[in-house]
Amino acid sequence: MARETVNDLIAFLAVARERSFTRAAAKLGVSQSALSHTIRGLEAKLGVRLLTRTTRSVAPTEAGERLLTGVGPRFDEIEAELAAISELREKPAGTIRITTGEHPAETILLPALSTLLPDYPDIKVEVIVDYGLTDIVAQRYDAGIRLGEQVAKDMIAVRIGPEMRMAVVGAPTYFANRKPPRTPQDLTGHNCINLRLPTYDSLYVWEFEKGGREMRVRVEGQLVFNTIGLRLNAVLAGLGLAYLPEDQARSHLASGALVRVLADWCPPFPGYHLYYPSRRQASPAFALLVEALRHRD
């Protein structure tokens, strides 16, 4: 439909509802003569008279009444939808889709949402746990959460967590008949619990650093998982050594359920960041979420 026709229909609806060219012209912000010209043009285009005009009144003809009842509600629906969308600019509402790893979802995102969402019932959040480096634009996510070093340079990145450390841990029962490793190379003689990453469909290589020397070790073992929870349960059961985020093992280290090794080879590194496209127009709901997640030292 041509834009001119839409404008003509809006003009007709105003006159038909107001039953007055004077009131309709004032409502539309145009002159009566211009409005009259528009209506005559629409009637000529349709080939029927839409309004009966007298010196005292204006009323729809049969054709005009049909157009009024048929088209009027549709324009009302469009106006209502536009108004609802405009409200989203002011009112925190809508659905936010986030892709994240399991660890930040449990330790950072969920605690922030438990504080934010009760105060904003119109905000909905969909969290997809995925170890892969998802293209958030192509997959229509609003944002992603990954380690700072994994965030693409063309994204806006907001730090949402402290620095992290990894920990190589094992249960006392595992070390009962085994000598603890003193260097990363010693891991080749241990039963290590592996993590499979979907990004490359390969096993995660354990990363170490000491005195400026970096080392990556491909470990072997009987078990391979793709979640932190299962690796933690397996190491607690004495089934091997695991390479876990330090905070996941901290309480078990304190209780003596786990023993840490190679701590001097596991320095801190940048933690998790929320990232999103730089061209994204932030909604009030998304802006609230960013502030709720933002890390403050």
N, C-alpha and C positions, 0 to 999 in steps of 0.2 A: 504494500500500500504506500502511495506517495505521501511524503511529509505534508504536502499541501492539503491532501484529503483529510489527514488526521486533524490538522488545524481547523479545517472547515467543519468537521464533525464536532469538535470541541465547542466551536462557536454556536452551532445549531443546538447542542444540548443545553448550553447556557440560556439561550433565548427560550427554548421549549420549556425549561424548568422554571425560569423566572416569569414566563408569560409577559415579557416586557423587553423591548430593545434597550430602553434606557437603563434598567437595572442590570441587564446582561452586559451592556457595554461598560458600565462602571465596574462590574466584577472582573471583566477580562482586561480592563485598562486600555480600551480602544474607543474610538469615536463611534457614535451611532451610525454615521454614514458609512464608515468602513465596515462595520458589522453588517449593515444591510446589504452592502455590496458582496460580502462574503457569502451570505445566505443565498442571494440571487445566483451567485456563481455555482454554489453546490446544487441548487435546484436545476439549473441548466445542465449541469454535468450528469445528474441522475435522470433528468427528463420528467420529473414529477414535482408538483408543488408540495412543499413540506409544512408551510405555515400559512394560516389564514390571518390576514392583517386587517384590522379596522382602525379607526381613529382612536378607539378606546381600549382595544385589547389585541392580544396575539394568542393564537391557539394552534396546536398541531392539527394538520389534516389527518386523514386515515393513514396515509403513507408516512407522515411525520410521526404519528403515534407509534406505528410499528417500528420505525427507526429508533425512537426514544426508548421503547421498552426492550428492544433487541440489543442495541449498541450501548445504551447508557450504563447498564450494570457491568459491562466488560471494562469500560473506562474507569468505573468506580473501583473495580478490582485492581486495575493497574495502579491507580493512585494509592490504594491501600498498601500494596506491595512496596511501592517506592517510599512511602512513609515509614513502613516497617524497616526497610533497609537503612534509611536515614537515621533511625533511632539507634541502629547498631554502632554508629559513630560516637554516640554519647553514652549508651548503656552497655556495660560489660556483659556480652551475651554471645552465644554461638559456640561452634565446635572447633577445638584445636587438635590437630593430629600431630603426634610426635613419634619419631623413630629413635630408639635408644638401645643401649646394651642392658643386660640384666642387672649388672652391678649398680650403675647410676640410677636405674629405675627404682631399685629398692632402697638405696641409701640416700639419694638426693631428691629425686622427683616425687616419689610418694609422700615423704614427709612434708614437702612444700605444698603439695595438693591438699593434704589433710588439713592444712592451716588455711589455704585460700578458698577452697570450694564451698565450705559451709556458709560463707558470707556472700557468695555469688551463685545462687541456685540456677541461674540461666546460662552459666558457663559449663560446657561439657568438654571433656578431654579424652581423646582416644590415644592410648599408648601401645605401640607395637614394638615388642622386644626383638631385636635383630642384631646379630653381630656383624653383618655385612655393612660395607660403606655405601649406604643407600643414596641414590640420587633423589634428594628431597623435592626438587622441582618436578622431575619427571613422574615421581610417584605421588605427587600432590600432597606432600606433608607440609605443615606449617613450619616445622623446625626439627632439628635433630640434636642428639646429645652424643658427643664422642670426646675422646681425649684431645687436648689442645693441638697436639702435633698431627692429628688426623683431619683437622678441619681445612677445607679448601680455602685458598687465598681470596677467592672472590665472594666469600661469605662474611657476614657480620658474626663475630664470635663474642659471647659473653661468658666470662668465667663464673661457674656456678659451684665450684668445689675447691678445696684446698689442694696443696701438692700431695702426691701419692707416693707410696713405696710398695714394692712387691715383696713377698716373703716366701722363701722355700721352707716348707714345714713337713714334719713327719710325726707320727705317734710314737710314744716311748716303746710300745711293743714292736714297732717296725725296726727301731734301732737296737733292740735287745741283742740281736746277733749280727749287726752290721756296723761298720765304722762310719761315722758321720762324714760327709764330704767336706774337704777343706778348700777346694777350688772348684770352679764350675766344671773343669774337665773331669773331676771325680764323679760327676753325675752319670757318666757313661756306664758306671758299674752299679747303678742303682735302678730299682723298679720305679719308674716315674709315671705319674698319672697325667696323661696328655689332654690337651684341649684342641678340638678341631674347629677351625675358622671357616665359615662358608664363603668368605670373600675370595679366597684362593683355593678353596677345597683342599686345604692342607693342614698339617698339624702345626700348632703355634710353636715358634722357636723361642726358648727361654732366653731373655736378654739380661746381660749383666754389665756392670761398669765399676772400675776401681782405679783410682789414680790416673784418670784420663784414658784408661785402656778399656775399650768396649769389647764384649765377647758375646757371641750368640751360639747357643748350644742346642743341638737337636737331640732330644732325649728319647729314650725307649722305655716301654713298660707294657704291662698287661691290659691296662684300662685306658680308654679314650672316651671323653664326654664332651658335650657342647654347652654345659651349664656350670655355674659356680657351685650351686647347691650340691650337685652330685659329686663333684670333685672334693668338696669339703667333707661330705659324709664318708667318702671313700678313704680319705687320708685319716680321718678320725678312727676309722675301722682298722687302721694299720696296714692298708693295702698298697702303700707306696708313698713316695714324696709328691707334694703338690706345690705348684707355683701360683700363689693367690694374692689378691690385694691385701695389704697388711691389716686393714680394718676388719676384714672378714675372719682373720685368724686371731686377732688380738685377745678376745675373751678366752679363747681356748689355750693360748699361750700362758695367760695369767693363771689359769686353773691347773696348768700342767698337763692338759689333755694333748697338747701338741708341743713339739720342740722345734725351735728355729735354727736353721743353719745358713751359712753364706750371707749373713746379715751385712757384712762389710762390702759385699758385691752388689748390694741393692740400694743405690742412692735414690733420693727423691726425684720426681719428674713432674712436669705440669699436669694438673688434674683435668677434670671434665669441664667442657664448655657447651653451652647451648649455641647453636648456629642456625642462621636463616638467611635467605637471599637479601642482598643489600637493597634491591629494588622493591622489597615487600612493604606494602602499606600496612602498618601495624594497627590492628583493631584495639579498642579499649581492653577487651578480654586478653589479647595476646600481650599487650603492654603490662597488664597486671601480673601475668604469669612470669614474664621476664624479670620483673622486680622481685617477685616472690622467690625466684631461683637465684638471683644475683648473689655471688659470694662476697661477704664482707669480712675482712680480716679483723 
